[in-house]
Amino acid sequence: MGLQQEKKVFYLAPTSLGDTEYQEQHLGLSLREVNQNQFLEDVFGNFSGYLCIFQKRSDGVVRNVLYKKHQKETMANFLKINFGQDTYISYSTYYKDKKKNTRVQSNIVHTYMIVQDLDYYKFGMSDKEFLEKLGEMIRNEEILCPNYIVSTGQGYQLIWLVEPFKNIAGYTNDRDWHTIQEFLYEKLKEFNSDSVVKNPSAVTRLPGSKHRKTGNLVYGFKANEVRFDLKDFMFSYNLVPTPDRQVKPKKKQGANARESTENTPKTDYKPASVTRMVSNWNEFTLNRYREEDMFIFVMEQNQRGNSYIGIRHWLALVLRFHALVSTNGDTAYARERVLQLCSIMDMTETTTEEILRRSEGAETYFEDWVNNTWDKNKYMRGGLFYTNARMLDLMNIKEDYYLQWKMKTIKIKNKKYDTARKHFEALAKGKIKGTMAAYNQERTSSKVTRIQEAIQHKEQGLKYQEIADKMGVKIDTVKGWFRKKK
């Protein structure tokens, strides 16, 4: 490798030593080496707030230096002058605070990364052995492929890029981020993972800088072009997204809290009317409608040929919890509802027993909610309640107004939805030209066109992930199209 300079920013250029080829050979991934400027632009782009460069100087002094977007040249000069010092970049951007404690979570504007710092060499593991084991984990889909693999010559950092999000301590994004970091930390313990990564205001080595103690340059290798959402990690690893409901149904008090539900209808419950405001729904109606929404979602996605494989366990968990709440703890009824959902779900690569097992946690969530013993450090409200906005995001239907219209409770109330709702209602009542059948036919035809486009990409040799990226859909959706085709 040769250290070169471009527009006053140091970067790393390949030489005949073939370092990139070494990583590819043992990791089994196609890599692209990036310079410092490319790394910063790719990770942070048109960022909000201040970038934080952290340095440990040879004289023992540490400092955080902040830069805004228009100060790129100033930052480049700083990095040039201080090359040779240990230099790091923060996972997040910050507000500029007159106080000294600038790099703290309460001062974060957005968080951009999920990071794991692996000091496997302390276990006597070689670079070759580490890369081969990591590559095997990625190929076996035990972990999502990181966007960057950063090498210091004494260890590696893995960096996954996430869509920038506000990271307020205790709120859903923060809880999900910590859940993901904890999962990866435990998953990668055989590589001596470092617990420092559990802090969103932590820092990681900056490619194009120097590891002062060893004298090694810090190299950055791009391994994955896809930037993730937090929910991509949650569902890929079968983690439960943080419940965050701000208004939850009132629990019945005293001896009647577990009264018999013998006279409660067990299936096909269809109340005559729906109260529009969630806060006005009684405990039974709200939770029974939540149950129905799980079925409506699955049936509509089945009709469209859309994949929901990644969230099947979560759908069953949410269904089972609301079935418990609506019946004051009838576990037999809740289990039966999950079985009914399994009977209409795409069960590719899973079993009814597996879905039932993974949804059993709903009983613990219910008990904690009833007894007020829920872990207040884990989620904001007791139980397994989600706001509508959170549900729409997790189900990836924030702009699918037709599906929202069909569901009972999971919908957004804005002008776009209201306009779409009026259109659908007018179609259903025959007040405007066209029919619901024609509208559904148009949606189906559009889906057929998309599937045909995907088939063409497949015939051109593109992989599922490449097709998904090109068409702007999830990889599970693409896989679902090809299963339907077969």
C-alpha positions as CSV (number, residue, x, y, z in Angstrom):
1,M,0.0,0.0,0.0
2,G,1.2,3.5,-0.6
3,L,0.0,6.6,1.3
4,Q,-0.9,9.3,-1.2
5,Q,-2.6,12.7,-1.1
6,E,-5.5,14.0,-3.0
7,K,-7.1,17.4,-2.4
8,K,-5.3,17.6,0.9
9,V,-6.9,14.4,2.1
10,F,-4.7,11.3,2.6
11,Y,-5.9,8.1,1.1
12,L,-4.7,4.6,0.4
13,A,-3.8,3.4,-3.1
14,P,-3.2,-0.3,-4.0
15,T,0.3,-1.3,-4.9
16,S,1.7,-4.6,-6.1
17,L,1.5,-6.0,-2.6
18,G,-2.0,-7.1,-3.4
19,D,-3.5,-6.4,0.1
20,T,-7.1,-6.3,-1.3
21,E,-6.6,-9.6,-3.0
22,Y,-5.4,-11.1,0.4
23,Q,-8.6,-10.0,2.1
24,E,-10.7,-11.3,-0.7
25,Q,-8.9,-14.6,-0.9
26,H,-9.5,-15.4,2.8
27,L,-12.8,-13.6,3.4
28,G,-14.4,-14.9,0.3
29,L,-16.0,-11.5,-0.6
30,S,-15.5,-9.0,-3.4
31,L,-13.9,-5.9,-1.8
32,R,-13.2,-2.4,-3.0
33,E,-10.6,-0.4,-1.2
34,V,-11.7,3.2,-0.4
35,N,-9.7,6.3,0.5
36,Q,-10.5,8.5,3.5
37,N,-12.5,11.0,1.5
38,Q,-14.6,8.3,-0.1
39,F,-15.3,6.7,3.3
40,L,-16.5,9.9,4.9
41,E,-18.7,10.9,1.9
42,D,-20.2,7.4,1.8
43,V,-20.9,7.1,5.5
44,F,-22.1,10.6,6.3
45,G,-22.9,12.2,2.9
46,N,-25.0,15.3,3.3
47,F,-24.9,15.0,7.1
48,S,-26.7,17.1,9.7
49,G,-24.9,18.6,12.7
50,Y,-21.1,18.2,13.3
51,L,-18.8,15.4,12.4
52,C,-16.6,14.5,15.4
53,I,-12.9,13.6,14.9
54,F,-11.4,12.1,18.0
55,Q,-7.6,11.9,18.6
56,K,-5.3,10.3,21.1
57,R,-2.0,12.2,20.8
58,S,1.4,10.9,21.5
59,D,1.7,13.3,24.5
60,G,-1.3,11.6,26.1
61,V,-3.7,14.5,25.3
62,V,-7.1,13.5,23.9
63,R,-9.6,15.8,22.1
64,N,-12.8,15.9,20.1
65,V,-12.7,18.2,17.1
66,L,-16.0,19.1,15.4
67,Y,-16.6,20.0,11.7
68,K,-19.7,21.0,9.7
69,K,-20.3,20.1,6.0
70,H,-18.7,23.3,4.6
71,Q,-15.5,22.8,6.7
72,K,-14.3,19.8,4.7
73,E,-11.1,21.5,3.6
74,T,-10.4,22.7,7.2
75,M,-10.9,19.1,8.4
76,A,-8.6,17.8,5.7
77,N,-5.9,20.2,6.7
78,F,-6.3,19.1,10.3
79,L,-5.9,15.4,9.4
80,K,-2.9,16.2,7.2
81,I,-1.1,18.1,10.0
82,N,-1.9,15.5,12.6
83,F,-1.3,12.4,10.5
84,G,0.5,9.9,12.7
85,Q,-1.7,10.4,15.7
86,D,-4.4,7.8,16.6
87,T,-7.5,9.1,14.8
88,Y,-11.1,8.0,15.1
89,I,-14.5,9.0,13.7
90,S,-17.7,8.9,15.8
91,Y,-20.7,6.7,15.0
92,S,-22.9,9.8,15.2
93,T,-23.0,13.5,14.5
94,Y,-23.6,16.1,17.2
95,Y,-24.9,19.5,18.1
96,K,-22.1,21.9,19.0
97,D,-22.3,22.5,22.8
98,K,-20.4,25.1,24.6
99,K,-19.9,22.6,27.4
100,K,-16.9,20.2,27.3
101,N,-19.1,17.0,27.1
102,T,-19.9,17.4,23.5
103,R,-19.6,13.7,22.5
104,V,-22.4,12.3,24.6
105,Q,-25.7,10.7,23.6
106,S,-27.9,13.5,24.8
107,N,-26.1,15.7,22.2
108,I,-26.5,13.4,19.2
109,V,-28.1,14.7,16.0
110,H,-28.1,11.4,14.0
111,T,-26.5,8.0,14.3
112,Y,-25.0,6.5,11.1
113,M,-23.4,3.2,12.0
114,I,-23.5,-0.1,13.8
115,V,-19.9,-1.2,14.7
116,Q,-18.1,-4.2,16.1
117,D,-14.5,-3.9,17.2
118,L,-12.7,-7.3,17.1
119,D,-9.4,-7.9,18.8
120,Y,-9.2,-11.6,17.9
121,Y,-5.4,-11.5,17.9
122,K,-5.5,-11.4,21.7
123,F,-6.9,-15.0,21.5
124,G,-3.9,-16.1,19.4
125,M,-6.0,-16.1,16.2
126,S,-4.3,-15.2,12.9
127,D,-5.7,-12.7,10.4
128,K,-6.2,-15.6,7.9
129,E,-8.1,-17.7,10.4
130,F,-10.3,-14.7,11.4
131,L,-11.1,-13.7,7.9
132,E,-12.0,-17.3,6.9
133,K,-14.3,-17.7,9.9
134,L,-16.0,-14.3,9.4
135,G,-16.5,-15.1,5.7
136,E,-18.2,-18.4,6.6
137,M,-20.6,-16.6,9.1
138,I,-21.6,-14.1,6.3
139,R,-22.1,-16.8,3.7
140,N,-24.2,-18.8,6.2
141,E,-26.3,-15.7,6.9
142,E,-25.4,-15.7,10.6
143,I,-24.7,-12.0,10.3
144,L,-25.5,-9.5,7.6
145,C,-22.5,-8.6,5.4
146,P,-20.9,-5.4,6.8
147,N,-20.6,-2.4,4.5
148,Y,-17.0,-1.8,5.6
149,I,-14.2,-3.9,7.0
150,V,-11.6,-1.7,8.5
151,S,-8.1,-3.1,9.1
152,T,-5.5,-1.6,11.4
153,G,-2.9,-4.5,11.1
154,Q,-3.7,-5.4,14.7
155,G,-7.4,-6.1,14.4
156,Y,-10.5,-5.4,12.4
157,Q,-13.6,-3.2,12.9
158,L,-16.8,-4.1,11.1
159,I,-19.1,-1.3,10.1
160,W,-22.7,-1.5,9.0
161,L,-24.3,1.7,7.6
162,V,-27.8,2.5,8.8
163,E,-30.2,5.1,7.6
164,P,-29.5,8.1,9.8
165,F,-31.8,8.2,12.8
166,K,-32.4,10.3,15.9
167,N,-31.0,8.5,18.8
168,I,-32.7,9.7,22.0
169,A,-31.8,7.6,25.1
170,G,-34.7,5.3,26.0
171,Y,-36.7,5.7,22.8
172,T,-37.4,3.0,20.3
173,N,-34.5,3.7,17.9
174,D,-32.0,3.8,20.8
175,R,-33.4,0.5,22.2
176,D,-33.3,-1.2,18.8
177,W,-29.8,0.0,18.2
178,H,-28.6,-1.3,21.6
179,T,-30.4,-4.6,21.0
180,I,-28.6,-5.1,17.7
181,Q,-25.2,-4.1,19.1
182,E,-25.7,-6.5,22.0
183,F,-26.7,-9.3,19.7
184,L,-23.7,-8.8,17.4
185,Y,-21.4,-8.4,20.4
186,E,-22.5,-11.8,21.7
187,K,-22.4,-13.4,18.3
188,L,-18.8,-12.3,17.6
189,K,-17.4,-13.1,21.1
190,E,-15.2,-15.8,19.6
191,F,-13.3,-12.9,18.0
192,N,-12.9,-11.0,21.3
193,S,-15.6,-8.4,20.5
194,D,-15.2,-5.1,22.5
195,S,-18.1,-3.9,24.7
196,V,-17.2,-0.2,24.0
197,V,-19.4,-0.4,20.8
198,K,-22.5,-0.4,23.0
199,N,-22.3,3.3,23.3
200,P,-23.7,5.3,20.3
201,S,-21.3,8.1,21.1
202,A,-18.3,5.8,20.7
203,V,-15.7,6.1,18.0
204,T,-14.0,3.8,15.4
205,R,-10.7,4.0,13.6
206,L,-10.7,6.3,10.6
207,P,-9.5,4.8,7.3
208,G,-6.5,6.7,6.0
209,S,-5.1,7.4,9.4
210,K,-2.3,5.6,11.3
211,H,-2.2,3.2,14.2
212,R,0.5,5.0,16.3
213,K,1.5,2.1,18.5
214,T,2.1,-0.4,15.7
215,G,2.9,2.1,12.9
216,N,0.3,0.4,10.6
217,L,-1.9,2.3,8.3
218,V,-5.7,1.9,8.7
219,Y,-7.3,0.5,5.6
220,G,-10.9,0.7,4.6
221,F,-12.5,-2.0,2.4
222,K,-16.0,-1.7,1.0
223,A,-17.8,-5.0,1.1
224,N,-21.5,-4.2,0.8
225,E,-23.3,-1.3,-1.1
226,V,-26.6,-1.7,0.8
227,R,-27.4,0.8,3.6
228,F,-29.7,-0.8,6.2
229,D,-32.7,0.2,8.3
230,L,-32.6,-0.8,12.0
231,K,-35.6,-3.1,11.3
232,D,-33.5,-5.0,8.7
233,F,-31.3,-6.1,11.5
234,M,-34.2,-6.8,13.9
235,F,-36.0,-9.1,11.6
236,S,-32.9,-10.7,10.0
237,Y,-31.8,-11.8,13.5
238,N,-35.3,-12.6,14.8
239,L,-35.1,-9.9,17.5
240,V,-38.2,-8.3,18.9
241,P,-38.5,-4.6,17.9
242,T,-38.9,-2.4,20.9
243,P,-42.6,-1.9,21.9
244,D,-43.3,1.8,22.3
245,R,-47.0,2.3,22.7
246,Q,-47.8,5.7,24.3
247,V,-51.4,4.9,25.1
248,K,-52.2,1.4,26.2
249,P,-55.6,-0.1,27.2
250,K,-56.4,0.0,30.9
251,K,-56.1,-3.3,32.8
252,K,-59.0,-4.7,34.8
253,Q,-58.3,-4.5,38.5
254,G,-58.8,-6.9,41.4
255,A,-60.2,-10.4,41.4
256,N,-61.9,-9.9,38.0
257,A,-58.7,-9.3,36.2
258,R,-58.6,-12.9,35.0
259,E,-62.4,-13.5,34.7
260,S,-63.5,-16.4,32.5
261,T,-63.8,-15.8,28.8
262,E,-66.1,-18.8,28.3
263,N,-68.7,-16.6,26.6
264,T,-66.2,-14.8,24.4
265,P,-66.5,-15.6,20.7
266,K,-63.3,-17.5,19.8
267,T,-63.0,-16.8,16.0
268,D,-64.4,-14.6,13.3
269,Y,-65.3,-11.8,15.6
270,K,-66.7,-8.8,13.7
271,P,-68.0,-5.9,15.7
272,A,-70.6,-3.7,14.0
273,S,-68.7,-0.5,14.1
274,V,-65.2,0.9,14.8
275,T,-64.5,3.8,17.0
276,R,-62.0,5.9,15.1
277,M,-59.8,7.3,17.9
278,V,-57.6,4.6,19.4
279,S,-57.8,6.3,22.8
280,N,-61.6,5.7,22.8
281,W,-61.5,2.0,22.0
282,N,-62.2,-0.3,24.8
283,E,-59.7,-3.0,25.7
284,F,-61.6,-5.8,24.0
285,T,-62.3,-4.0,20.7
286,L,-58.9,-2.5,20.2
287,N,-57.0,-5.8,20.8
288,R,-59.4,-7.9,18.8
289,Y,-59.1,-5.6,15.8
290,R,-55.3,-5.8,16.2
291,E,-55.7,-9.5,15.8
292,E,-57.7,-9.1,12.7
293,D,-55.2,-6.8,11.2
294,M,-52.5,-9.5,11.3
295,F,-54.7,-11.7,9.2
296,I,-55.7,-8.9,6.8
297,F,-52.0,-8.0,6.3
298,V,-51.0,-11.6,5.5
299,M,-54.0,-12.3,3.2
300,E,-53.4,-9.1,1.2
301,Q,-49.7,-9.8,0.8
302,N,-50.5,-13.4,-0.3
303,Q,-52.8,-12.0,-3.0
304,R,-50.1,-9.6,-4.2
305,G,-47.3,-12.2,-4.1
306,N,-45.3,-10.0,-1.7
307,S,-42.9,-11.7,0.8
308,Y,-43.3,-11.2,4.5
309,I,-41.0,-14.1,5.5
310,G,-38.7,-11.8,7.5
311,I,-41.4,-10.8,9.9
312,R,-43.5,-14.0,10.3
313,H,-42.3,-14.7,13.8
314,W,-43.0,-11.1,14.9
315,L,-46.5,-11.1,13.3
316,A,-47.3,-14.3,15.3
317,L,-45.8,-12.8,18.5
318,V,-47.9,-9.6,18.2
319,L,-51.1,-11.6,17.3
320,R,-50.6,-13.9,20.3
321,F,-50.1,-11.0,22.7
322,H,-53.2,-9.1,21.6
323,A,-55.2,-12.3,21.7
324,L,-54.2,-12.7,25.3
325,V,-55.1,-9.1,26.1
326,S,-58.5,-9.3,24.4
327,T,-59.4,-12.4,26.4
328,N,-57.7,-11.5,29.7
329,G,-55.2,-14.3,29.4
330,D,-56.9,-17.1,27.5
331,T,-53.7,-19.0,26.5
332,A,-55.6,-21.7,24.5
333,Y,-57.4,-19.1,22.5
334,A,-54.1,-17.2,21.8
335,R,-52.4,-20.3,20.7
336,E,-55.3,-21.2,18.4
337,R,-55.1,-17.8,16.7
338,V,-51.4,-18.4,15.9
339,L,-52.3,-21.8,14.4
340,Q,-55.0,-20.0,12.3
341,L,-52.4,-17.5,11.1
342,C,-50.0,-20.3,10.2
343,S,-52.7,-21.9,8.1
344,I,-52.7,-19.0,5.7
345,M,-49.1,-17.8,5.9
346,D,-46.2,-18.6,3.5
347,M,-44.4,-21.2,5.6
348,T,-41.4,-21.6,3.4
349,E,-38.3,-22.8,5.4
350,T,-40.2,-22.8,8.7
351,T,-42.8,-25.0,10.5
352,T,-45.9,-24.4,12.6
353,E,-44.0,-25.7,15.7
354,E,-41.2,-23.1,15.1
355,I,-43.7,-20.2,14.8
356,L,-45.5,-21.4,17.9
357,R,-42.3,-21.7,19.9
358,R,-41.1,-18.2,18.9
359,S,-44.4,-16.6,19.7
360,E,-44.5,-18.1,23.2
361,G,-42.8,-14.9,24.5
362,A,-46.1,-13.1,24.2
363,E,-47.2,-14.8,27.4
364,T,-44.3,-13.3,29.3
365,Y,-45.0,-9.9,27.8
366,F,-48.6,-10.3,28.9
367,E,-47.7,-11.4,32.4
368,D,-45.3,-8.5,32.8
369,W,-48.0,-6.0,31.6
370,V,-50.7,-7.4,34.0
371,N,-48.3,-7.6,37.0
372,N,-46.4,-4.4,36.2
373,T,-43.1,-6.3,36.3
374,W,-41.9,-5.3,32.8
375,D,-38.3,-4.3,32.2
376,K,-38.4,-0.5,32.1
377,N,-34.9,-0.5,30.7
378,K,-35.9,-2.6,27.7
379,Y,-39.0,-0.9,26.4
380,M,-41.0,2.2,27.1
381,R,-44.3,0.8,28.0
382,G,-45.3,-2.5,29.6
383,G,-46.5,-5.3,27.3
384,L,-46.1,-5.6,23.5
385,F,-47.9,-2.5,22.3
386,Y,-46.8,-0.5,19.3
387,T,-47.9,2.8,17.9
388,N,-49.6,2.8,14.5
389,A,-46.6,4.7,13.0
390,R,-44.2,2.0,14.4
391,M,-46.3,-0.8,13.1
392,L,-46.5,0.7,9.6
393,D,-42.7,1.1,9.5
394,L,-42.0,-2.5,10.8
395,M,-44.5,-3.9,8.2
396,N,-43.0,-1.7,5.5
397,I,-46.4,-0.2,4.4
398,K,-46.0,3.4,5.4
399,E,-47.3,4.5,2.0
400,D,-49.5,1.5,1.2
401,Y,-52.8,3.3,1.7
402,Y,-54.9,0.6,0.2
403,L,-53.7,-2.0,2.7
404,Q,-54.1,0.6,5.5
405,W,-57.6,1.2,4.4
406,K,-58.4,-2.5,4.6
407,M,-57.0,-2.9,8.1
408,K,-59.0,-2.0,11.1
409,T,-56.4,-0.2,13.3
410,I,-53.0,0.0,11.7
411,K,-53.2,3.1,9.6
412,I,-51.8,6.6,9.4
413,K,-54.0,9.7,9.6
414,N,-52.7,12.3,7.1
415,K,-54.0,14.1,4.0
416,K,-52.6,11.4,1.6
417,Y,-54.3,8.6,3.4
418,D,-57.6,10.5,3.7
419,T,-57.6,11.3,-0.1
420,A,-56.9,7.6,-0.9
421,R,-59.5,6.4,1.6
422,K,-62.2,8.5,0.0
423,H,-61.2,7.2,-3.4
424,F,-61.4,3.6,-2.2
425,E,-64.7,4.1,-0.5
426,A,-66.2,5.8,-3.5
427,L,-65.0,2.9,-5.7
428,A,-66.5,0.3,-3.3
429,K,-69.8,2.1,-3.3
430,G,-69.9,2.6,-7.1
431,K,-70.0,6.4,-6.7
432,I,-67.2,6.9,-9.2
433,K,-66.3,5.1,-12.5
434,G,-64.5,1.9,-12.1
435,T,-64.8,-1.0,-9.7
436,M,-62.7,-2.4,-6.8
437,A,-62.2,-5.5,-9.0
438,A,-60.7,-3.3,-11.7
439,Y,-58.5,-1.5,-9.2
440,N,-57.3,-4.8,-7.8
441,Q,-56.7,-6.1,-11.3
442,E,-54.6,-3.0,-12.1
443,R,-52.5,-3.7,-8.9
444,T,-52.1,-7.4,-9.9
445,S,-51.1,-6.4,-13.5
446,S,-48.5,-4.0,-12.1
447,K,-47.1,-6.8,-9.9
448,V,-46.9,-9.1,-12.9
449,T,-44.9,-6.5,-14.7
450,R,-42.5,-6.2,-11.8
451,I,-42.1,-9.9,-11.6
452,Q,-41.3,-10.1,-15.3
453,E,-38.8,-7.3,-14.9
454,A,-37.1,-9.3,-12.0
455,I,-37.0,-12.4,-14.2
456,Q,-35.2,-10.5,-16.9
457,H,-32.7,-9.3,-14.4
458,K,-32.2,-12.9,-13.2
459,E,-31.6,-14.1,-16.8
460,Q,-28.9,-11.4,-17.1
461,G,-27.1,-13.1,-14.2
462,L,-28.0,-10.7,-11.4
463,K,-28.2,-12.1,-7.9
464,Y,-31.3,-11.7,-5.7
465,Q,-29.7,-8.8,-3.7
466,E,-28.7,-7.1,-6.9
467,I,-32.2,-7.4,-8.3
468,A,-33.7,-6.0,-5.0
469,D,-31.3,-3.0,-5.0
470,K,-32.0,-2.3,-8.7
471,M,-35.8,-2.4,-8.3
472,G,-35.9,-0.7,-4.9
473,V,-37.5,-3.6,-3.0
474,K,-36.5,-6.0,-0.2
475,I,-34.6,-9.2,-1.1
476,D,-37.4,-11.3,0.6
477,T,-39.8,-9.7,-1.9
478,V,-37.7,-10.8,-4.8
479,K,-37.3,-14.3,-3.5
480,G,-41.0,-14.4,-3.0
481,W,-41.7,-13.6,-6.6
482,F,-39.5,-16.4,-7.8
483,R,-41.2,-18.9,-5.4
484,K,-44.5,-17.9,-6.8
485,K,-43.1,-18.3,-10.3
486,K,-42.1,-21.9,-9.6
